[in-house]
Amino acid sequence: MSRFRATLIPCLVAMSASCVAPRPSASAPERTRVLLDTDANNELDDQHAIAYLLFSGNAFAVEGITVNRTRGGGDVEQQAAEAERVVKLAGLEDRFRVIRGANGSFEEIAPHVGRPDFDGAAAVELIVRRAHEPGVPRLVLLPVGKLTNIALALKKDPSIAPMVRVVWLGSNYPEPGEYNQENDEGALTYVLDSSDVAFEIALVRYGTPSGTAAVRVTREEIRARMPGKGPRAREPVAGRNGGQFTTFGDYSIDLFEHITLDGDPPSRALFDMAAVAIVKNPAWAHPRRIPAPRLVDGKWVDRPDNPRTVILWEHFDRDAIVRDFYATMDRPVLAR
């Protein structure tokens, strides 16, 4: 890494008011507080992101796992059931309860956030409560699906905006489209225009080398590296596609056996896991600050004079990220 690059990363992140200086410690740096928001049953990258987060207890203080529904993987109960499988495979079901979030969209739900039982209320309440905890570092909200739960939390309690840093996995910016973006464009627009919240985007960019789409692994690689990896569950966990599993590594193999691969060589991107990785180590991607654009009919429109800025993460170091993922699977430190 060049001296310029090493300086640029912390400076850019600090400009977002999202860096928190670690407390003095004689033993280890302070862990990053993270709340993961996921559509866990959509594909297979969410499961790997959850495991990577839960097995990186030396880097993260996990403040919660919330779920939402996107158009793949069923309703919020099915999304929660898949997240709970991974939590059980980590042996952490007594520490972490998966909290149900929104089935609907931001525009549908936002008018009702004053009610106690609005769609997604449990997840929103957890986000707000964790953000307000006193005497602790800024909370990183890490949504790796649609932004509905995050936008609803900001709508319900705007005072949390300066207390959180949002790092979202999504968007093909400057190109249109992308799954997470399309599942709730209203939520994305709301967060883009929430000027007090630090907002960063781990870009996807399908089919290019510059986004998380390039952080890919093959089925053969997973078969070779993942058997038996991770702690052993107290009792077997039924998989999404059938079968019984006692380690996440074995479940990872099964997930790869039941999904269509693409590319040359045939492989699958671990988009969401890459987003967790750059929170763990910002040196594994390049940040770029831009004036916050807007979405118009699903297409990006730049606003060069917009004083509201966001950070784009691109050009991910695939080899470093995947190497750390496997090292974490080999030697997990469970979150607490």
C-alpha angles and dihedrals in degrees: 000000000000121000088245092053092047090053097042097059100058091039094054093046092046090053087063088060085238102114117097119196111236118248113249111272133173093207114033142351117266116272121245114252108231135179112192120210113193148168087216099178096052100092132322106282093078092059091052090048091053093049093046090051095046093046093050097072090142089064105029139051099203110216097183149316119240129179138207136185123256125176093270123065102025133266128334092276091058091046090051093047091058093048089049090054090060093045090052092047087055089052090237103115090114091056103039128042116192108235121214118236137176128337093180135053130275093251091052095048105033096081089058103049091109090067120087095231105043119146106280096013096138094055093043092050091051092050092050093045094049092047091054097050106126128231097019134104123273113288118243112217107204110191112181096176131039118334097237099113092046094048091047091052090052090047094049095045114015090179090078092066097093090042097062141055114210117210108182128191105217152082136069091228125207087023120065127249135038129158102250092044094049093050092068117002090165091061091050091050091051093051092044089056096043094102097189097057123085105235125190128175125209096205122226104197102178115226096011133101094231103072139055087274086081093060093092137157131192127233090242091055092052091047090052100042108033111051110126094352120152131029119315116255119237090242134003117285121216111237128228091249096039128269131095124266136188100182133045090229092063091045090051090057091050092051090053091048090058102048134080114247128212140185132049110314093026106254145138131240119238092209097163095045089056090056090055089048096058091051087052093047119007090194089077094076140025119253121211124184119216137167106270109266125207136229118241116181089338095308128108119248117189120227103198093179095049110122089203108090135190134193122240118203115207143149096051120202097238096184095049092046095048092043091054091046091056092043089053091050089050095050109021121189105198119231122245 
